[in-house]
Amino acid sequence: MRHRAPLLLGSLTAMAALTLTSPAPAQAATGVFTYRTQPGNIPHALRNPVDSTCYVAPGGSNASNDTNRDATLYASNTCTGAPIKTLQPGQHDDSTRFGSVKFVR
């Protein structure tokens, strides 16, 4: 029994260290972001998109943000450069053309 205590204490210490150093799980928006791409007016939907992930949407337009996060629209396909518009939850935009979108808390 005397030899088990250090082994148990070492195992608990290792588990605590792993718990403290593990990355936090990715957070996701709840809801759906819909848009259309041209040519063809093709509908697309992003369901429960992950926060801070860049979603490519070349030729995107007619966006509806039915998520619980702000949707930041970019002209580029890489979510770089100045944002061209931010759609708050529940907002819709018929006229803005965008190349990518990112969801932020």
N, C-alpha and C positions, 0 to 999 in steps of 0.2 A: 504494500500500500504506500510505503514511503517513496517509492520510485515513480508512482503514478502521478503524484501531485505536481512535480516539475513538468512532466509531459503534458498534463492537462493545462497547466498555466501557459506553457509554450504554445499549445494549440490555440488557446483563447486569444493570446496576444497576436498570433499570426492572422487569425480571422478578423480581429479588430483592425489590424493594419490594412488588410485587403478591403474591408468595408470603407475605410476612410479614404483610400486612394482610388477606388473605382469611380469611373466617370458617371455623372448623373445621366439618367435616361433622357433621351430627346423629348422635348415637349412638342405637342402638336395642337394646331387650331382644331376647333370642333366646328364642323359644318362643311359647306361646299362652296368653292369658288368656280364660277362658270365663265367661259369666254368663247369667242369664235375666232377662227383663223381664215385668212384669205390667201389665195383664191379658193372659192368653193363654199364659203360661209360655213365651215365645218365646226360643229359644236364640240367643246371639250369641258371636262369637269375634274377639278382637283378635290378629292374628298379627304378631310382631316389632314391638310398639308402640314408638314413638319416646320416648326419655327426656324427662321434664319436659313432655310434651304432655298437655293435659287432654282426656280422652275422656268425652263425655257418655253417661250410661247411666241415664236416668230410670226409676225403678222397678226398678233392678237388684237382684238377689239371687242366691243359689246360685253364688257366685264360686269359681273355681278358678284359682290362679296357677301355671301351668306355664311361667313365664318364669324368666330368671336375674336378675330385678330385684325389689325390693320393690314391691308394688302398694298405693298409699295410696288408701283409699276416703273419699269426702266425701259428706255429706248433700245438699249443693247440687249444681246442674248445672254449676257453674263452677269446681270445685276450689278454692273459697274457704272460709274459716272453718276451724275446727279439724277435723282429720281424725277420722273416727269409728272407723277401724280400718286396720291395715296388715297385709297378707298377705305373708308372706315366700315366697320361691320354694318351690313344692311344697305350700303350704297351701291348704286349702279351707274355705269358710264357708257354711253353709246358712241362717243366720238373719239376718245383717246386711242391711238394706235400704240402698241407696246411690244417689246421683244422678250421680256422676262418679268417675273413677279416674285417677290419675297414676302413672307408673312412675319410680322413682328408683334411682340407683346406690347 
